[in-house]
């Protein structure tokens, strides 16, 4: 049940990013199709974060220390951009137009996801 909540929170956060930023788009005929696309992209984003992010953190440990963790913002933006590439390969109508929309989109997704997690609960035991 917790995984479904996390997917829903991430989908809502991605929806907020598409609404707030010009460079991130999701298209579809109906609101239901756009919502399903966001859910699918949320699953892809979760998988990308679960598989690639630990590898990048391990290999770039010195950069995380040197920049006091600020490189994490760049890494999150690149992971969102990679999610857009994977979604494009799967013919999902989700697109991130470049690095800067991905960078700001990752910040929006992080903040909105954190706020929704606070409101909706979802204890991480």
C-alpha positions in Angstrom: 0.0 0.0 0.0 2.9 2.4 0.8 4.4 2.0 -2.7 1.1 3.0 -4.3 1.0 6.1 -2.0 4.6 7.0 -3.1 3.7 6.6 -6.7 0.7 8.8 -6.3 2.7 11.4 -4.5 5.4 11.4 -7.2 2.8 11.6 -10.0 1.1 14.6 -8.2 4.5 16.2 -7.8 5.3 15.6 -11.5 1.9 17.1 -12.4 2.8 20.2 -10.3 6.1 20.5 -12.2 4.4 20.3 -15.5 1.9 23.0 -14.4 4.6 25.3 -13.0 7.4 25.0 -15.6 7.4 25.7 -19.3 10.0 23.1 -20.3 8.2 20.1 -18.8 5.2 18.8 -20.7 2.8 16.0 -20.6 0.2 15.6 -23.3 -2.9 13.6 -23.8 -6.4 13.9 -25.1 -8.1 13.8 -21.7 -7.2 14.5 -18.1 -7.4 10.8 -17.4 -4.8 10.0 -20.1 -2.5 12.7 -18.7 -3.0 11.3 -15.2 -2.1 7.8 -16.3 0.9 9.1 -18.1 2.1 10.9 -14.9 1.6 7.6 -13.0 3.6 5.7 -15.5 6.3 8.4 -15.5 6.3 8.3 -11.7 7.0 4.5 -11.8 9.8 5.1 -14.3 11.2 8.0 -12.1 11.1 5.7 -9.0 13.0 3.0 -10.9 15.6 5.4 -12.2 16.1 6.8 -8.7 16.3 3.3 -7.1 18.7 1.9 -9.7 21.0 4.7 -10.8 21.0 7.2 -8.0 22.9 4.9 -5.5 25.5 4.2 -8.1 26.0 7.9 -8.9 26.2 8.7 -5.1 28.8 6.0 -4.5 30.9 7.0 -7.5 30.6 10.7 -6.8 31.0 10.6 -3.1 33.9 13.1 -3.2 31.8 15.6 -5.2 29.0 15.3 -2.7 31.4 16.1 0.1 33.2 18.8 -1.8 30.0 20.6 -2.7 28.3 20.0 0.6 25.6 18.0 -1.2 24.7 20.7 -3.7 25.7 18.4 -6.6 22.7 16.3 -5.6 20.5 19.0 -7.2 22.3 18.5 -10.5 22.1 14.7 -10.2 18.4 14.9 -9.5 17.9 17.1 -12.5 19.8 14.7 -14.7 17.8 11.8 -13.4 14.6 13.6 -14.3 16.0 14.3 -17.7 16.9 10.6 -18.1 13.3 9.7 -17.0 12.1 11.9 -19.9 14.3 10.0 -22.3 13.1 6.6 -21.1 9.5 7.8 -21.3 10.1 8.9 -24.8 11.5 5.5 -25.7 8.3 3.9 -24.2 6.2 6.3 -26.3 4.8 8.1 -23.2 3.9 11.8 -23.9 6.2 13.2 -21.2 9.0 15.5 -22.2 11.6 17.6 -20.4 13.1 20.2 -22.8 16.6 20.3 -21.4 18.9 20.5 -18.4 17.5 23.7 -16.8 13.8 22.6 -16.9 15.0 19.3 -15.5 17.0 21.0 -12.8 14.1 23.2 -11.7 11.6 20.4 -12.2 13.6 18.1 -9.9 13.4 20.9 -7.2 9.7 21.3 -7.7 9.1 17.5 -7.6 11.2 17.2 -4.5 9.5 20.0 -2.6 6.0 19.1 -3.6 6.6 15.4 -2.9 8.0 16.3 0.5 5.0 18.5 1.3 2.5 15.9 0.1 4.3 13.2 2.1 4.0 15.4 5.2 0.3 16.0 4.6 -0.7 12.4 3.6 1.6 10.6 6.1 3.1 7.4 4.8 5.5 6.4 7.5 8.8 5.1 6.3 9.6 2.3 8.8 
